[in-house]
Amino acid sequence: MKFFLDSAKLDEIDFAYDTFGIDGVTTNPRHVQVSGKPFKVALRDISAWLKDHALTSYAQFPVSVEINPHLADTADMVREGRIYSALNPCFVIKLPATEQGIAASRQLERDGIRTNVTLVFSPSQALAPAKNGALFVSPFVGWKEEAGDDTAQFVGDILKIYRNYDFKTQVIVAALRNAKQIVDAARMGAHIVTCGLAVYQGGFEHPYTRKGLQIFQNAWDKTAPE
């Protein structure tokens, strides 16, 4: 399973890449807002970071870039997707799982521009993007779980459908809130998870690890070195 970072902040991307070996990045308008940078500046900075790290294609290190969420016309979505795709070969165009977004994904994929269909909340929404050859589909787990939905069944159904028909679209389990959701995704065989840096950091910590380390440190300090 691959780890993507849900962020547009360069310090977080850099830390997660060096520390956890993340395999890609997902951004959205909210993440760009949190970065404190204008949208195009954030994209330029991420593009420069990719170049500095010799990351030169979406196959090597995909970065999902979301189009203007106000766009509601397929042609406008395609037009903007082409503009963002031309900025860096790592950029994957992120489109909403609406009728227009799915149609835009189909057109862009036909043109050789890879896409990520996002804001997926049902298996039926995940079906059309896969039939149309989208690179990624992003079912949102955190929001559904907070509403009391069975997210394991939700993601499991998407994965089962994809395997039934040998679809090549990869499932990014998104909007994760805790380590349990990461483990659940891994147990189901999801291709990728994406979440914020704090979720990864929390998942890689355990109080017993700290307790055991303290015990070993105390023993080390009480033992003669020679």
C-alpha positions in Angstrom: 0.0 0.0 0.0 1.2 3.5 -0.8 1.1 6.5 1.5 0.1 9.9 0.1 0.2 13.1 2.1 -2.9 15.3 2.1 -1.2 18.7 2.2 0.0 21.7 0.2 2.5 22.9 2.8 6.1 22.4 1.6 7.5 21.8 5.1 5.0 19.0 5.7 5.7 17.5 2.3 9.4 17.6 2.8 9.2 16.1 6.3 6.9 13.3 5.3 9.0 12.5 2.2 12.2 12.3 4.2 10.7 10.6 7.3 7.9 8.3 6.1 8.8 7.9 2.4 5.5 9.1 1.1 4.7 8.1 -2.4 2.7 11.1 -3.5 0.7 14.1 -2.5 -3.0 15.1 -2.7 -4.1 18.7 -2.5 -7.4 20.5 -2.5 -8.5 24.2 -2.1 -8.7 23.9 1.7 -5.1 22.7 1.9 -3.9 25.5 -0.4 -5.7 28.0 1.8 -4.0 26.6 4.9 -0.6 26.9 3.2 -1.2 30.7 3.2 -0.1 31.0 -0.4 -2.0 32.1 -3.5 -3.1 29.0 -5.5 -0.7 29.4 -8.4 2.2 30.2 -6.1 1.5 27.0 -4.2 1.6 25.0 -7.4 4.8 26.7 -8.5 6.5 25.9 -5.2 5.4 22.3 -5.2 6.6 22.0 -8.8 10.0 23.4 -7.8 10.2 21.0 -4.9 9.5 18.1 -7.3 12.3 19.3 -9.6 14.7 19.6 -6.6 14.0 16.0 -5.7 14.3 14.7 -9.3 10.7 13.6 -9.4 9.7 13.8 -13.0 6.4 12.0 -13.6 3.1 11.1 -12.1 4.2 7.4 -12.3 7.1 8.3 -10.0 5.4 10.7 -7.6 1.8 11.8 -8.4 0.6 15.2 -7.0 -3.2 15.6 -7.3 -4.2 19.2 -8.1 -7.8 20.1 -7.8 -9.5 22.4 -10.3 -11.6 25.4 -9.3 -14.6 23.9 -7.4 -16.9 26.6 -8.8 -16.6 25.1 -12.3 -19.8 23.3 -13.3 -19.2 22.9 -17.1 -17.3 19.9 -18.5 -15.5 22.0 -21.1 -14.3 24.5 -18.5 -13.1 21.7 -16.3 -11.2 20.1 -19.2 -9.7 23.5 -20.1 -8.4 24.2 -16.6 -7.2 20.6 -16.2 -5.0 21.0 -19.3 -3.5 24.2 -17.9 -2.6 22.6 -14.6 -1.3 19.4 -16.2 1.1 21.4 -18.3 2.7 22.9 -15.3 4.4 19.7 -14.2 4.4 16.1 -15.4 3.8 14.9 -11.8 0.5 16.7 -11.6 -2.7 14.6 -11.7 -5.9 16.6 -12.2 -8.5 16.2 -9.4 -12.1 16.4 -10.4 -15.3 16.1 -8.5 -17.5 12.9 -8.8 -20.3 14.8 -10.5 -21.7 14.2 -14.0 -19.6 17.0 -15.4 -16.5 16.0 -13.5 -16.7 12.4 -14.6 -17.2 13.5 -18.2 -14.2 15.8 -17.9 -12.1 13.0 -16.5 -13.0 10.8 -19.4 -12.0 13.5 -21.9 -8.7 14.3 -20.2 -7.8 10.6 -19.9 -8.4 10.3 -23.6 -6.0 13.2 -24.1 -3.3 11.4 -22.0 -3.8 13.7 -18.9 -4.2 11.6 -15.8 -7.1 12.3 -13.4 -8.2 11.7 -9.8 -12.0 11.6 -9.3 -12.6 12.8 -5.8 -15.5 13.4 -3.3 -16.7 9.8 -3.9 -19.3 8.7 -1.3 -20.8 5.6 -2.9 -19.7 2.6 -4.9 -21.8 3.7 -7.9 -19.9 7.0 -8.1 -16.7 5.0 -8.2 -17.8 2.8 -11.1 -18.0 5.3 -14.0 -14.5 6.8 -13.5 -13.0 3.3 -13.5 -14.8 2.4 -16.7 -13.4 5.6 -18.2 -9.9 4.9 -17.2 -9.2 7.4 -14.4 -5.9 6.9 -12.7 -7.3 7.4 -9.2 -10.6 7.5 -7.5 -10.8 8.9 -4.0 -13.6 7.6 -1.7 -13.9 9.8 1.5 -13.9 7.7 4.6 -13.6 10.2 7.5 -16.8 12.1 6.7 -18.9 9.0 6.3 -17.6 7.4 9.5 -18.4 10.5 11.4 -22.0 10.2 10.1 -22.2 6.6 11.4 -21.8 4.9 8.0 -20.1 1.5 7.5 -16.9 2.7 5.7 -15.4 -0.7 5.6 -18.3 -2.0 3.5 -18.1 1.1 1.4 -14.4 0.8 0.5 -14.6 -3.0 0.3 -17.4 -2.8 -2.2 -15.4 -0.5 -4.5 -12.4 -2.7 -4.3 -14.5 -5.8 -5.0 -16.1 -4.2 -8.0 -12.8 -3.2 -9.4 -11.4 -6.7 -9.0 -14.5 -8.2 -10.6 -13.8 -6.3 -13.8 -10.1 -5.9 -13.7 -10.3 -2.1 -13.6 -6.9 -0.5 -13.4 -8.0 2.6 -11.5 -6.3 2.8 -8.1 -8.3 3.5 -5.0 -7.1 6.3 -2.7 -8.8 6.0 0.6 -9.1 9.6 1.6 -10.1 11.9 4.5 -8.7 9.5 7.1 -8.9 10.7 10.7 -6.9 8.1 12.6 -4.5 5.1 12.4 -7.3 2.6 12.6 -8.7 3.8 9.3 -5.3 3.4 7.7 -5.1 -0.2 9.0 -8.6 -0.9 7.9 -7.7 0.3 4.4 -4.6 -1.9 4.3 -6.6 -4.9 5.5 -9.0 -4.5 2.7 -6.3 -4.2 0.1 -6.7 -0.5 -0.8 -4.0 0.7 -3.2 -3.3 4.0 -1.4 -4.3 6.0 1.7 -4.0 9.8 2.0 -4.2 11.8 5.2 -2.6 14.7 7.0 0.8 14.6 8.6 -0.6 14.5 12.1 -2.6 11.3 11.3 0.6 9.6 10.2 2.5 10.8 13.2 -0.2 9.6 15.5 -0.3 6.2 13.9 3.4 5.6 14.1 3.4 6.4 17.8 2.4 4.1 20.7 2.7 4.8 24.5 4.1 1.3 25.1 6.9 2.1 22.7 7.8 5.1 24.7 7.4 3.2 28.0 9.7 0.4 26.7 12.3 2.9 25.5 12.3 4.5 28.9 12.9 1.1 30.6 15.7 0.4 28.2 17.3 3.8 28.7 17.2 3.3 32.5 18.8 -0.1 32.1 21.5 1.3 29.8 22.3 4.1 32.3 22.8 1.6 35.1 25.0 -0.8 33.1 28.8 -0.4 33.0 30.0 0.2 29.4 33.0 -2.1 29.7 
